[in-house]
Amino acid sequence: MQTNQDPAARTPLLLLPGLLNDATLWQAQIEALADIADCQVGDLTRQTTMRAVAEDVLAKAPAQFALAGFSLGGYVAQEILRIAPQRVVKLALLDTSFKPDSLERAAQRVAQQNSVRLPGTFHGFGDKLMRSYIDASRLEDHALVDTVRSMTARLGAEVFLRQSQLQRVDGSEVLSAWQGPALIVCGRNDAITPLSVSEQMTALMPQSTLVVIEDCGHLAPLEKPAEVNAAMRDWLLSAPV
């Protein structure tokens, strides 16, 4: 149950969306956590390097904040830890990775970029990508699929190309150095950033809590909002390590 809390007592919470995502990704969390968190969604759409994206987000962020990064946003969160770790009071990584792109993944990104450059209208995530991003049990959930497709189409081809070209680098060192409260969330059936990667991140941060969400693919904040809300509430209310 939410309570009316003094806004000054709420934790500033910086939410970072993923590839072709905007505030829609986090809408359920923004609403559910409003009593304890003052939420702000970072814009990851305008810059062409990971460092520039992180600096752009930091320029508009509060002096200190809890930081939650989903997928691509998780890589941006790690870049923020490289630039300004003193500004981050708590860290949450959702359905993301700390690993640099493999040769196979880099090739996949190039193929996706080339397909977007083909003539025609960009429609966001098509059926093939949708099958990778959400759990098989939700593919007939037309409200969910329409939300994802509308969001990705709205952001468009140019944003997709910019974000796809952002270099994903090894985050093991920066995560190992993080000593603050940490939450890691992953859908059990995440095909983009598999659970094994979240387990490896948990090992890098022994103080972290890993929450595995059943019957869930990559888009946990949209697929299983109640479970994500509960995990993030516990994280926000947790005492410093």
N, C-alpha and C positions, 0 to 999 in steps of 0.2 A: 504493500500500500504506500502511495506517495504521501508526503507531508509537505506543508508549506514551510519551507526553510528560508532563512535569511539568504538572499543571493550572495552576500559577501562571504557566507560560510560554505558555499558550494565550491567544489573543486573545478578549476578550469580544466577542461578536457578537449584536447586537440585530436580530432578524428581525421585520419588520412584514408581516402578511398583507394580503389585499385584501378586497373586498366579499364578505361572507358566507363568509369564510375563517377558519380558526383554525390551530393548530399542525399539523394534518394536511397543510396545503399544503407545509410545510417539512420534513416528516418525513425525506425522503431526504437533504436537506442536513444536517440535525441529525446523522444517523447517519454520513454520509460525511465530515463535517468535524470529527468529535468529537476527532480527534487534534490538531488545531491551533486549534480554536475552542471557547469556552465559550458555548454558544448559549442565548439567552433569546428567547421569542416574546412580542411586545407584544400587549396586549389592546386592540383598537380598537372594541369593541362597546358601551361603556357611556356615552359622552358624546355631546353633541348639537352641538358645534362642533369645527372642526378644531383650534383652539387648545387646547380642553379635552382632546381626545383626545391631542394631543402632550404636554401637561403631565402627563396621567395616566400615559403611557408613561414619561416622563422620571423621574417620582417613584419608579418601581420599577427603573430601569435602573442599571447600574454607573456609576462616576464618569466613565469614558471607555470608548468602545466603537467597534467597526466597525458600520456601520449599513447594513442592506439592506432596501429597501422594494419590495414588489410591488404594482402597480396602485394601489388606494386607499392602500396603505402607502407608495407613493412620494410621494404628496402629504403624508402625515403626516411622512415623512422630511424633506421640504422645510420643513415647519413647525418641525420640531426644529432645523433649521439656522438658522431665524430666531430661535429662542428661545435656543439653547445651542450654537452652532457649535464652541465650545472643547471640548465633550465628545465630538465626533465625530472619530475618527482616520482613517476610510476610509468611502467612500460607494459603495453599489451600488444602482442603480435597475433594476428588472426589469419589463418589460412595463407601463410606466406613462407618464405625461405630465407636462408642466410647464404646460400650457395651461389657462386657465379654461374652464368649460363654455360651449360655443356655445349659441345659442338653440335649435338643433335638439336638441342633447344634453340640455339642460335640460328640453325638452318630453318627450323620451324618458323621463327620470327621473320626471317627474310622471305619465306614463302608466303606468309600472311601479309606482309607489307606489299609484296608484288601483286597479290590478288586484289588488294585494296586499290592499287594504282590502275587496275584495269578499267576501261570505260564502263559507265553505268552508275546507278545511284547506290550509295553506301547505306545498307539497311541495318547496320549493327551486327550483333551476334546472330548468325544463321543457325540452322538446325544442327550442323556438325559441331560448331563451337558450343552451342547450348548443351549438347549431350556431354561435353567435357566439363562444363561449368556447374551444372546442377545435378542433384542426385536423380538416378533413373526413375525413382518413385514419384518425382515431381514434374516429369516432362509433360504430363497431361494437365498440370495445374496452370490453366490459361492465364489467371491473374498474375501469377509469379512470372511466367514466361513473357507476358506482355510488358510487365514492369521492367524486366531486364532488357528486353529488345528495345523498348522505347528509350530507356536511359542511354544505351549504347548508340542508338541511331541519332539521338539528340546531340551527343558530343561529337560524333562525326569522324570522317576519314582522317582529317588533318591531325586531330588529337590522337587518334589511334596510331598514326605514323610516328608522331613525336614520342609518344610514350613507349612504343615498341622499340625505339632506337636507344632508349635510356640504358646505360651500361649497368648491369647487375653485377656487383663485385662481392668478394668473399667477406662475409660479416662475422666470421667466427671470433676474430680478435675483439671487435667492439662489443659483442654480446658477452664474451667471457669477462670483459672488464666491467660490465654493468653489475652493480651490487644492490640496486634498489629493488622494490617490489616488482614482480614480473608475472604476467599472465600469458599463457599460450593457449590458443583455441584452434581446433582443427576438426573439420567434418570427417567422420570415419571413412567416407568414400570419396574424399577429395582426390580428384584425378590430376589436378594442376600442380598442387604442392602437397604431396602425399603425407600421410600421418607419420611415416618414418622420419621425415625431415623435421617435423615438429618435435618428435622425440629426441632428435639430435640437438635441437635448440634447447630443449629442457635440460639436457646433459651439460650444455655449455653454461647454463645459469641454474645452479643447484637450488637456489632460493625460489625458483619459479614454480608456478602451478600450471599443470597441463590439464585442460578440459577437452575431452573428446566428445563430439556431438554425434549421436547415432542417427542413421538414416539421413545423412546430410552430405552434400557434395562440397564444392569450393565456395559457394556464395552463402556462407553460414549466416551473416547478419540479415539476409533476406529470406533464406530458406527456413531457419530456425530462430526467429527473433527472440522468443521467450527464453530459450536456453542461453543465447548470447547475452541477453539483458541480465539474466541471473548471474552469469559468470563475471560480467563486468561490474555489476553492483558489488559483489563480494570483493573484487579487486580494488575498487575505488574506496571501499570502507575499510580495507585492510590497514593494519598498522605498519609503519615503516619497518624495514628489515633491520 
